[in-house]
Amino acid sequence: MTEARTVAILGAGPVGLAAAAQVLERGMEPIVLEAGPEAGHAVRQWAHVPLFSPWEYCIDKASGRLLAEVGWNAPPSGDYPTGGELLAHYIEPLATRTRLKDHIRLSSRVTAVARKGFDKMKSAGRAFEAFTIRYQNGKGPESLKADAVIDASGTWFSPNPAGADGLPAIGEEELRGRIAYGMPDVLGAARSRYAGKTVAVLGAGHSAVGTLIDLARLAEQAPGTRVIWLMRGEDPRKAFGGGANDKLVARGALGQALAALVASGRIAVETGFKVSHLSQEGTQIRVATGKASCCRAITVDALVVATGLRPDFGFLREVRLALDPAVECPPALAPLIDPNIHSCGTVRPHGARELAHPEPGFYVAGIKSYGRAPTFLMLTGYEQARSIVADIAGDREAAERVELVLPETGVCSGPGPVAGLGGSIDAAAGCCGGPPPTAAGAVVSGCCVADVRAKEEGKAGCGA
């Protein structure tokens, strides 16, 4: 691939555009295929969400250099953008005002990738042929050739289902039009769907946490709004994070806010709730574990499923992929990001070597490269793009070099700073990671999260 001249990039999100900027700097031609009508189509779905990564972690260096050519001024590095601000002040100018604009094809959904003239089984001479990329636009099916392919198509549009076994719950498909996935705009565009209603949120990651906090704010504005947190696990404290000890203040504040809301009873918690059945009960949704006719069940007006995302490999059927059987990422990357072993703060920078597949010249970058792992940082994606493009250009030294330094605790994408939830949140901010988590009727075993954890470990005195 040392003479590759054309690189197809699937997806015009932040990482896809960063890869395109790197390709331009290397003197090669990027062809960016975006399924949506505008660049950053997935980001538009969560435009209301504030990040807890400040601007300094949101801007790719090569993209910044392209923007500087057209007189762009970077936002203040310490400010926290929302998804909408990321679009308005970074993604849109990058895609429409810089030299990249002539290399992006919008409303172009990729339907298949293959080697020209080779099916998946044929090996001899395979690595020397170009890729064929099939895509669909308003004119119908189209095809192009490329010397290398970077799949940065993301995972936003392939959410995990509600079923605890990784399958859709029985009845979920029939009710899909009444279920929200990911992080709906409960305080804005979707407000009428949730105000004054009983709402359940299933999940324990950042999207679930952010939605729960927004629903608690909605409950202050709209009497009758009741919020229920459904957890598959048994310990809600795992979602509270490091609190005041977190090196990223905004991320710590998120966990503290949730801890305070749970402790105050403003969010009801159902732990060990492994959904198996969903059904309509009048105008409501019945959410049940076990068999449909017995076991635990609740009835709600609205359900938000925030159980994570998974990659879509359907259009890569003819590409030779190597995937970890659990995480669904490249095998070399899996030990670094497996959530059973690591948090987002322990993932070291990585590049072309860890992201390589058996198909020479084919790479997956961005959040899709993490498979089903739940946390990802845009800045990590930018480093991936830099290393991959260097590898495609034949610059092995640059591909192996690490050019990314993260804070000690790492930086993850997700909901950001919390404000306007009342004095209880402010009080929690200075208390050892937040007040002790309690369910209805439970006995409080400590003065704060850190104290509870310390006592569980057999220590004496306050855990702080």
Helices and strands as residue ranges (DSSP letters): E 6-10, H 14-25, E 29-33, H 41-45, G 55-57, H 61-69, H 83-86, I 87-91, H 92-97, G 99-103, E 104-105, E 109-115, G 126-128, E 131-137, E 140-146, E 148-151, G 176-178, E 179-181, H 191-194, E 198-202, H 206-221, E 226-230, G 236-239, G 243-245, H 249-263, E 268-270, E 275-281, E 284-289, E 297-300, E 302-305, G 314-316, H 334-337, G 344-346, H 352-355, E 362-364, G 366-370, H 378-392, H 396-400, H 423-429, H 449-456
